[in-house]
Amino acid sequence: MSSFGGILSMLQSDDVTYCETADIADVVGVDTRKLSQHLENMHERGEICRAHVSQRLFQRRASLVLWSINADVYK
């Protein structure tokens, strides 16, 4: 099993609705920069959902990126 193997299990857990990248990094034991690219790849394949939260209008980067198993958790 790769070091990324626990991501889907974590996000499918009844205890988790959504997580920040750092939260997932703590669980799977991977550096957040390396993990970010892996999460982006999983998102591109449709395996997980990504939500960008911006603190201010017109900012270029998200203040917070949240990951979930599906978009229903954001409703």
C-alpha positions, 0 to 999 in steps of 0.5 A: 500500500502506498503512503497515500492509501489511507486518503479515501478511507479517511474521507469515507469515514463516518467521523469525517465530512471534509478536511484540510490538506494538513489534516490529511497529511497528519493521518497519512504521514506525507509532506503537505506539498507532495500530498497537495499534488496527489490530492489534485490528481485524485480530484482530476480523476473524480475520486474526491471533491475540492472546495476553495474558500476565499477570505476576500473578494478577488484574491488569487489563491484560496485561503483554505482548500477543503477535501471531501469524498463528495460535494454533498458535505458542503450543503 
